[in-house]
Amino acid sequence: MRDTFVHRMIRWYKRPNKSFVADIVESLLVIIPTVFLIKTFVFGLYQVPTGSMETTMLVGERFLADKMTPFIKAPQRGEIISF
Protein backbone atom coordinates (compact mmCIF):
# COMPACT_ATOMS: atom_id res chain seq x y z
CA MET A 1 0.00 0.00 0.00
CA ARG A 2 1.27 3.48 -0.87
CA ASP A 3 2.08 5.88 1.93
CA THR A 4 -0.02 8.87 0.84
CA PHE A 5 0.20 12.40 2.13
CA VAL A 6 -3.03 11.97 4.09
CA HIS A 7 -1.74 8.83 5.81
CA ARG A 8 1.49 10.59 6.77
CA MET A 9 -0.44 13.59 8.16
CA ILE A 10 -2.73 11.34 10.23
CA ARG A 11 0.27 9.44 11.60
CA TRP A 12 2.03 12.74 12.42
CA TYR A 13 -1.09 14.09 14.15
CA LYS A 14 -1.53 10.94 16.26
CA ARG A 15 2.13 10.69 17.24
CA PRO A 16 2.90 9.82 20.88
CA ASN A 17 4.62 12.17 23.39
CA LYS A 18 2.80 15.23 22.10
CA SER A 19 2.44 18.13 24.56
CA PHE A 20 -0.96 19.56 25.49
CA VAL A 21 -0.15 22.91 23.88
CA ALA A 22 0.93 21.22 20.65
CA ASP A 23 -2.29 19.21 20.64
CA ILE A 24 -4.41 22.38 21.06
CA VAL A 25 -2.50 24.28 18.34
CA GLU A 26 -2.78 21.38 15.90
CA SER A 27 -6.48 21.01 16.63
CA LEU A 28 -7.06 24.72 15.97
CA LEU A 29 -5.13 24.45 12.70
CA VAL A 30 -7.68 21.84 11.61
CA ILE A 31 -10.85 23.32 13.14
CA ILE A 32 -10.50 26.96 12.04
CA PRO A 33 -10.12 26.29 8.28
CA THR A 34 -12.91 23.70 8.44
CA VAL A 35 -15.31 26.18 10.08
CA PHE A 36 -14.28 28.85 7.56
CA LEU A 37 -15.05 26.56 4.61
CA ILE A 38 -18.41 25.51 6.05
CA LYS A 39 -19.45 29.12 6.77
CA THR A 40 -18.29 30.25 3.32
CA PHE A 41 -19.77 27.51 1.14
CA VAL A 42 -22.41 25.55 3.10
CA PHE A 43 -24.28 27.63 5.71
CA GLY A 44 -24.47 31.28 6.72
CA LEU A 45 -25.87 32.94 9.84
CA TYR A 46 -27.52 36.27 9.03
CA GLN A 47 -29.48 38.97 10.82
CA VAL A 48 -32.38 40.97 9.35
CA PRO A 49 -31.06 44.58 9.34
CA THR A 50 -34.15 46.59 8.29
CA GLY A 51 -37.92 46.40 8.31
CA SER A 52 -38.18 45.37 4.67
CA MET A 53 -39.10 41.80 5.68
CA GLU A 54 -41.49 42.73 8.52
CA THR A 55 -44.41 40.65 7.31
CA THR A 56 -42.20 37.55 7.34
CA MET A 57 -39.29 38.28 9.70
CA LEU A 58 -38.72 40.92 12.38
CA VAL A 59 -35.86 43.43 12.52
CA GLY A 60 -32.92 41.89 14.35
CA GLU A 61 -34.13 38.32 13.86
CA ARG A 62 -31.40 35.83 12.96
CA PHE A 63 -31.71 33.05 10.42
CA LEU A 64 -29.56 30.24 9.07
CA ALA A 65 -29.26 30.16 5.28
CA ASP A 66 -28.41 27.08 3.26
CA LYS A 67 -26.01 28.02 0.43
CA MET A 68 -26.03 24.65 -1.37
CA THR A 69 -29.72 24.38 -2.33
CA PRO A 70 -29.52 26.83 -5.30
CA PHE A 71 -27.03 24.45 -6.93
CA ILE A 72 -29.43 21.52 -6.51
CA LYS A 73 -32.81 23.05 -7.37
CA ALA A 74 -34.28 26.37 -8.52
CA PRO A 75 -35.89 28.69 -5.96
CA GLN A 76 -39.61 28.10 -5.49
CA ARG A 77 -42.37 30.65 -4.91
CA GLY A 78 -42.58 31.60 -1.23
CA GLU A 79 -38.93 30.85 -0.38
CA ILE A 80 -36.80 33.57 1.19
CA ILE A 81 -33.68 34.55 -0.76
CA SER A 82 -30.92 36.45 1.03
CA PHE A 83 -28.24 38.55 -0.62
C-alpha positions in Angstrom: 0.0 0.0 0.0 1.3 3.5 -0.9 2.1 5.9 1.9 0.0 8.9 0.8 0.2 12.4 2.1 -3.0 12.0 4.1 -1.7 8.8 5.8 1.5 10.6 6.8 -0.4 13.6 8.2 -2.7 11.3 10.2 0.3 9.4 11.6 2.0 12.7 12.4 -1.1 14.1 14.1 -1.5 10.9 16.3 2.1 10.7 17.2 2.9 9.8 20.9 4.6 12.2 23.4 2.8 15.2 22.1 2.4 18.1 24.6 -1.0 19.6 25.5 -0.1 22.9 23.9 0.9 21.2 20.6 -2.3 19.2 20.6 -4.4 22.4 21.1 -2.5 24.3 18.3 -2.8 21.4 15.9 -6.5 21.0 16.6 -7.1 24.7 16.0 -5.1 24.4 12.7 -7.7 21.8 11.6 -10.8 23.3 13.1 -10.5 27.0 12.0 -10.1 26.3 8.3 -12.9 23.7 8.4 -15.3 26.2 10.1 -14.3 28.9 7.6 -15.0 26.6 4.6 -18.4 25.5 6.1 -19.4 29.1 6.8 -18.3 30.2 3.3 -19.8 27.5 1.1 -22.4 25.6 3.1 -24.3 27.6 5.7 -24.5 31.3 6.7 -25.9 32.9 9.8 -27.5 36.3 9.0 -29.5 39.0 10.8 -32.4 41.0 9.3 -31.1 44.6 9.3 -34.1 46.6 8.3 -37.9 46.4 8.3 -38.2 45.4 4.7 -39.1 41.8 5.7 -41.5 42.7 8.5 -44.4 40.6 7.3 -42.2 37.6 7.3 -39.3 38.3 9.7 -38.7 40.9 12.4 -35.9 43.4 12.5 -32.9 41.9 14.4 -34.1 38.3 13.9 -31.4 35.8 13.0 -31.7 33.0 10.4 -29.6 30.2 9.1 -29.3 30.2 5.3 -28.4 27.1 3.3 -26.0 28.0 0.4 -26.0 24.7 -1.4 -29.7 24.4 -2.3 -29.5 26.8 -5.3 -27.0 24.4 -6.9 -29.4 21.5 -6.5 -32.8 23.1 -7.4 -34.3 26.4 -8.5 -35.9 28.7 -6.0 -39.6 28.1 -5.5 -42.4 30.6 -4.9 -42.6 31.6 -1.2 -38.9 30.8 -0.4 -36.8 33.6 1.2 -33.7 34.6 -0.8 -30.9 36.4 1.0 -28.2 38.6 -0.6 
